[in-house]
Amino acid sequence: MSTNKIALVTGGSRGLGKNMALQLAQAGHDVVLTYHSRQEEAQVVVGQAEALGRKAVALQLDSGKAATFPAFAEALGHSLQARWGRNSFDFLINNAGIDVARPIAQTTEDDFDQLLNVHFKGVFFLTQTLLPQLADGGAIVNLSTGLTRFTTPGYAAYASMKGAVEVFTKYLAKELGSRGIRANVVAPGIVKTDFTKAAREAHPQLEAYMSGQTALGRIGEPEDIGGVVAFLCSDAARWVNAQRLEASGGYSL
């Protein structure tokens, strides 16, 4: 039976999730990553993790459809048993996300529901579904956003869902403490990924403006975030619980 720690990263085929998966692999953890539709990209990440000497698998998941979560948990169980001889994993990283940016006056109910289903309802019920498979002494890392502290017009609905996740994380920490499971939040500032590409292309001055408002003088790279997640999944963070760790380079101070 494998004694390696296993991390599950949702949305791990690209962007921040990809970097999280690879940083966790570099830290010595095996990785299960989920993808929505980009299986080929996910398999590339699996190969990169394996090249680091870790075991890795990719599983399909639509994080916005809670009705599919029991079937996903079953598929996860089969993979854990087949690849690791285990029926549990150690770290859950709820990273998968979508971007819908609209001013409040133009936000539709469909926009709102998409964001709700992926960013809050999905996180809540996927975590609930996977709790029996999450090992005692493990950890949960939920992704939020710097936009819960500072405001950028157009992100009211998105940031509100992330605000709900931050409260949810405190409750996870309280309710799972008896199992030795820690729950924390990582809140990135703006990062150069596909997720922010549309906003950066629509507003060419955005990167320069955001850089000017950041103490370290630039916007983020995916590599700036993955290591924070890996830290929270390490023994060095064993006494860090129910915290929001913003990784924004010191934006809007």
C-alpha positions in Angstrom: 0.0 0.0 0.0 1.3 3.5 -0.9 2.1 5.8 2.0 2.3 8.9 -0.3 -0.1 11.7 0.3 -2.6 12.2 -2.4 -4.0 15.6 -3.4 -7.1 16.1 -5.5 -7.1 19.4 -7.5 -10.3 20.4 -9.3 -9.7 22.3 -12.6 -6.2 21.0 -12.7 -5.7 20.8 -16.5 -4.6 24.4 -16.9 -3.9 27.8 -15.3 -3.7 28.0 -11.6 -4.9 24.4 -11.1 -2.2 23.0 -13.3 0.5 24.9 -11.3 -1.0 23.8 -8.0 -0.9 20.1 -9.2 2.7 20.4 -10.3 3.8 22.3 -7.2 2.1 19.6 -5.1 3.9 17.0 -7.1 7.2 18.8 -6.6 6.5 18.7 -2.9 6.3 14.9 -3.0 2.5 14.4 -3.3 0.7 12.2 -5.8 -2.1 14.0 -7.7 -5.6 13.4 -8.9 -6.7 16.3 -11.1 -10.1 17.0 -12.6 -10.9 18.5 -16.0 -14.2 19.7 -17.5 -13.6 19.1 -21.2 -9.9 19.4 -22.0 -8.8 15.8 -21.5 -5.7 16.1 -23.6 -4.5 19.1 -21.6 -5.2 17.1 -18.4 -3.1 14.2 -19.6 -0.2 16.5 -20.3 -0.3 17.6 -16.7 -0.5 13.9 -15.6 2.7 13.3 -17.6 4.5 16.3 -16.1 3.6 15.1 -12.6 4.8 11.6 -13.4 8.0 13.0 -14.8 8.6 14.4 -11.3 8.4 10.9 -10.0 4.8 11.1 -8.7 1.7 9.0 -9.5 -1.1 11.0 -11.2 -4.5 10.5 -12.7 -7.0 12.8 -14.4 -10.8 12.4 -14.0 -13.6 14.3 -15.7 -15.8 16.5 -13.5 -18.4 19.2 -14.1 -18.1 21.1 -10.9 -21.3 23.0 -11.7 -23.5 19.9 -11.7 -23.9 18.6 -8.1 -26.1 15.7 -9.3 -23.0 14.2 -10.9 -20.9 14.3 -7.7 -21.9 10.8 -6.4 -20.8 9.2 -9.7 -17.5 11.2 -9.5 -16.9 10.0 -6.0 -17.4 6.4 -7.2 -15.0 6.9 -10.1 -12.5 8.5 -7.7 -12.8 5.5 -5.4 -12.0 3.1 -8.2 -9.0 5.2 -9.2 -7.7 5.4 -5.7 -8.0 1.6 -5.3 -6.5 0.8 -8.7 -3.6 3.3 -8.6 -2.8 3.5 -4.9 -4.5 0.6 -3.1 -6.3 3.1 -1.0 -9.9 4.2 -0.5 -9.0 7.7 0.7 -7.1 10.8 -0.3 -5.4 13.5 1.8 -5.9 17.0 0.4 -8.9 18.5 -1.4 -8.2 21.7 -3.4 -11.4 23.3 -4.7 -10.0 25.3 -7.5 -12.3 24.9 -10.6 -13.9 28.1 -11.7 -15.5 30.1 -14.4 -15.4 33.9 -15.1 -18.6 35.9 -15.7 -17.9 39.6 -15.4 -21.0 41.9 -15.6 -21.9 45.1 -13.8 -24.7 44.5 -11.3 -27.3 46.3 -13.5 -26.5 43.9 -16.4 -26.1 40.6 -14.5 -28.7 38.1 -15.6 -30.2 35.3 -13.5 -28.4 32.8 -15.7 -25.0 34.6 -15.1 -25.8 34.4 -11.4 -26.8 30.8 -11.4 -23.7 29.7 -13.4 -21.4 31.4 -10.9 -23.4 30.0 -7.9 -23.4 26.5 -9.2 -19.6 26.3 -9.9 -18.2 28.6 -7.2 -20.4 28.0 -4.2 -23.0 25.2 -4.6 -20.4 23.1 -6.4 -17.7 23.7 -3.7 -20.2 23.0 -0.9 -21.6 19.8 -2.2 -18.5 18.4 -3.8 -16.8 18.8 -0.4 -19.7 17.2 1.3 -19.7 14.3 -1.1 -16.0 13.6 -0.7 -15.8 13.9 3.1 -16.1 10.2 3.6 -13.0 9.7 1.3 -11.0 12.5 2.7 -8.5 11.0 5.2 -8.4 12.1 8.8 -5.5 14.5 9.4 -5.9 15.9 5.8 -6.6 19.4 4.6 -9.0 21.3 2.4 -7.9 24.4 0.5 -10.7 26.5 -1.1 -9.8 29.1 -3.7 -11.3 32.6 -3.2 -10.2 35.9 -4.7 -8.7 39.2 -3.7 -12.0 40.7 -4.9 -13.6 39.8 -1.5 -11.3 42.4 0.1 -11.0 45.0 -2.7 -13.6 45.8 -5.4 -13.4 45.9 -9.2 -16.7 46.8 -10.9 -18.2 43.8 -12.8 -17.4 41.2 -10.3 -20.1 41.6 -7.7 -21.7 38.2 -8.3 -18.4 36.3 -8.6 -16.9 37.9 -5.5 -20.1 37.3 -3.5 -19.9 33.6 -4.3 -16.3 33.6 -3.1 -17.3 35.5 0.0 -19.7 32.6 0.8 -16.8 30.1 0.2 -14.7 32.0 2.8 -17.5 31.7 5.4 -18.0 28.0 4.5 -14.3 27.4 5.0 -14.5 28.5 8.6 -17.4 26.2 9.2 -15.5 23.3 7.6 -12.6 24.0 9.9 -14.9 23.9 13.0 -16.9 20.9 12.0 -13.9 18.8 10.8 -11.5 19.7 13.6 -12.3 16.5 15.5 -11.0 14.6 12.5 -7.8 16.6 12.4 -8.7 18.1 9.0 -7.7 21.7 8.4 -9.6 24.1 6.1 -8.1 27.3 4.7 -8.6 29.8 1.9 -6.2 31.0 -0.7 -7.3 34.3 -2.3 -5.2 35.2 -5.4 -5.1 38.7 -6.8 -5.2 39.1 -10.6 -3.0 36.4 -12.3 -1.9 36.0 -15.9 -4.0 33.0 -16.9 -6.6 32.0 -19.5 -9.1 32.9 -16.8 -8.2 36.6 -16.9 -7.3 36.7 -20.6 -10.6 38.2 -21.8 -10.5 41.0 -19.2 -6.9 41.8 -20.0 -7.6 41.8 -23.8 -10.8 43.9 -23.4 -8.9 46.5 -21.2 -5.3 46.8 -22.5 -4.5 49.2 -19.7 -5.6 46.8 -17.0 -2.3 45.1 -16.4 -0.4 48.4 -16.1 -3.0 49.8 -13.8 -3.1 46.7 -11.5 0.7 46.5 -11.5 0.8 50.2 -10.4 -1.6 49.4 -7.5 0.5 46.4 -6.3 3.3 46.8 -3.8 5.5 44.4 -5.7 4.9 46.3 -9.0 3.4 43.5 -11.2 0.4 41.2 -11.6 0.6 37.6 -10.6 1.9 34.5 -12.4 0.5 31.0 -11.8 3.8 30.1 -10.1 3.0 32.6 -7.5 -0.1 30.7 -6.3 0.8 27.0 -6.5 3.4 27.1 -3.8 1.0 28.7 -1.4 -1.4 25.8 -1.9 1.5 23.3 -1.5 2.5 25.1 1.8 -1.0 24.7 3.2 -0.9 21.0 2.4 2.4 20.6 4.2 3.4 19.8 7.8 4.8 23.3 8.1 1.2 24.6 8.0 -0.2 22.0 10.5 -1.3 24.8 12.9 -2.8 27.0 10.2 -6.5 26.6 10.2 -9.6 28.6 9.1 -7.4 31.3 7.6 -7.7 33.4 4.4 -4.2 33.8 2.8 -4.2 36.4 0.1 -1.6 36.1 -2.5 -1.8 39.3 -4.5 1.6 40.9 -4.2 0.2 43.5 -1.9 -2.6 44.9 -4.1 -4.5 48.0 -3.0 -2.8 48.6 0.3 
